[in-house]
Amino acid sequence: MAVQAFPAIAAVIPAAGVGQRMQADKPKQYLRLHGKTVLEHSVRPLLALEAVTACYLALSEQDPYFAATGLTDPRIVRVNGGSERVHSVFNALQQIDAARYPWVLVHDAARPLVRVSDIQLLIERCLAAGHGGILATPVRDTMKRGRQQVNCTVDRTDLWHALTPQFFPTAALRQAIAGALAAGVAVTDEASAMEWAQQPVLLVEGHSDNLKITRPADLQLAAFYLEQPR
């Protein structure tokens, strides 16, 4: 399916977090990576899709860093972020006209390496299935359960690492998140809200280098990946 055949899509990027585990002087999405901020790298693949005609960035109201980025694309809409990731996503969803944008991509601000081809594949598979889904990679390592000591080995046969973007019908996602929050359910990603609402979630295998910047070593690894042919 060609990109031009996609319906109008809105993108949401929750970028109000402070990234305490990075131990940096600014939020991780504003750290520099090959001359640009992590956030700029994360937004770029979404804006590379012609079908994405609006990109909602959920930022802290007191964000002093965004103005210095190169994110000046007219499709970008700034909205207020929330206390947690889910609240930022929900705030953005409330600003989106589901009639105009029936589908929405939600992507982490600190995933600068996602490939445009993976996003296209996710969209194609979900539209063909008629319901939402996520990029993910199968677990390859032996999995252990425990704290300081191993309690048991976990069967990895059906285990996946959840990635982003995640792609869902806009109205259904907004309703699922609202319901989960009202019920006091922990919403760790968009798929978890849809799972709670008993909606199907497609698994679409993406590339394993679509890593999330969480700790200092991740930034170094991301810089290495960006230097490789992709």
N, C-alpha and C positions, 0 to 999 in steps of 0.2 A: 504494500500500500504506500503510495507517495505521501510525502508530508502535506502536500496541498489538499489531500483528501481528508485530513483530520478536521474535526469540528473545532470551533474556537475554544481555546484552552486558556485558563488562568493558572498562573504559578504562584505558589506561596512559599516564602522562605522565612522561617522564624529566626530572627537574628538579634534577639534582645538579651541573650545569655552573657554571663561574665566569664565563663571558662576558668574557674578557680584552679582546676588541676593543671593548667598550663603554667602556673606560677609566673605569669608575664605581667608587664606593666599596662596592658590593655586587653580587652576581650580577644579571644583566639581568632575570631572572624576578621579582625583588623590587623593581625600580624602579617608581615611581608613575606611573600613567596614568589621568587623570580620576578621581583619588581612590581608586583601587584599585591593587593590584600587577598587573604584567603576568600573573603566574601566575593570579590570580583571574579576570582576563578570559579567559584561555585555558581554564580549567576550566569556566567557566560554561556554554558551549554544549553541552558533553558532558553535564553534569548536567541540562540542560534536556530531555534525552531520557528518557522513562519507562523505556525498555528498558535503559538504563545503570544497573544496580543495584549496581555496584561500580566505584570509581575508584581505581586504584593510583598513588600519587605516589611516585616513586623520588627520594629526597632524600639529600643528604650526611648522614652520621651526625652530623657536628658542625654541622649547619645551625642557626644562631641566629636566623633570620629567619621561619621558617614559623609559629611560634607567634603572631606578631603579625598574621598575615593573618586575613581573615574566612572562611577555609575550614574550616567546622565541620560541613559536611554529613555525616551518619552513614554515607553510602556511601563516604566517602574512607578509604582504607587507606594508611598510610605504610609504605614498604619502603626498605631501604638502596639507595642508588644505587651505581654503579660508577665506575671510572676514566674510562670513555668512555660515550657515549650508548648504544651497543649493549649494554654490560654492565648499565647501569641497566634497559634494557628487558628483558633476559634475566632479571635478578634478579626483576623483577615477574612475568614470565611463569611463573617457577617457583613462585610463590605462588598461581597461579590454577588452580582446578579446571576443567579443560577439559570435563568432563561437565556441570557446572553452567553454565559460560560457554563455549559452543562457538565463539563469535566474539569477537574483541578489536579495539578501536579504539586505535591508538597516535597520540598527538598531541604536537607540540612544545610545551614549556612557554612558549616565546617567540613563539607565534602567537596573539595576542589577538583577532584579527579574524575568525576563521572563522565562517561563518554556519550556524545550525542547519539551514537548508534544504539547504545543501550536504552536511552530514553525513548527513541523511536520504536524499538522492539517492544518495550513495555506498553506503549500506547497502542500499537498494532494488536498485540495479544489481548489486551483488555477490551478493546473495541470489538474484536472478533468474538470474545467470550460473552460480551454484554454486561460485564461487571468489573469491579476494580481489582487492583493487584499491586504487587510491590516487586522491586528489584531485590534479589537475594542471591546468596551463594551457598552451596551445600557445605556443611561442616566436613572437613577432611581430617582433622586431628582426632585422636582418642580423647573422649570427653570424660572427665571425672567430676563427681559431686562430693563436696566437703568444704571445710573451712581451713583449719590448720593441718588437718590430716584427711586422707582420702576415705570417704565412706563407701563409695562404690563407683564402678565404671558405668557410664550411661550409653545406651545404644544410640549411635549417631545416624542410623539408617535414614530417619526422616527429619533430621535436624538441619536447620538453615540459619545462616546469618542474615538478619533483616537489614537491608540497605535503604537508601533513598535515591531517586524520587519514589514516592508512592502515589498512585494514580486512582482516583475514585470519582464517581458522580458527585458533583458539588453539593446538591441538596441532601443526598443520602449521608454524606460525610458530616455535614453540618448537624444534621439531626442526630446522628450516632454519637458525636462528641458531646452535644448538649445533653443527651440522655445519660451518657456515661458519667459526666461531671455531676449531674443532678443525683445520680445513684451512688456517688462517692467512689466510683471505680477509678483505679489508677490507669491513666492513658499514657502509655510510654511511646507509642507512635500511632499514626492514623489507622493502621491495620488493627491494632488492639481495640480501638473503638468500634470498628466495623465487625470484628469478631464478637465483641460483646453484644452488638445489635443483631447477631446471627446472620450477617451478610457474608457472601462468599468473597474470598480474597485469593487471587491468582498468584502463584509463585513464578516469577520470570527470572531465569538465571542471568546475572550480569557478571562483569569482570571483578575479580577479587581486589584489584588495585583501587577500587572506589572506597578508599578508607576515610574514616572520620578523624579529624584532628582533635585529639583529646589531651595528649601529653607531649612534652617537648620533643621526644624522639619521633613522634608522628610527623612533625613539621619537616624534619630532616629526611624522613622516608618519602614524603610527598614531593620534596624538592628533587630527590633522586628519580622518582617516577616521571616527573615532568620533563626530565632530561632525556628520557628514553623514547624511541620511536613508538607511536601508539596508533 
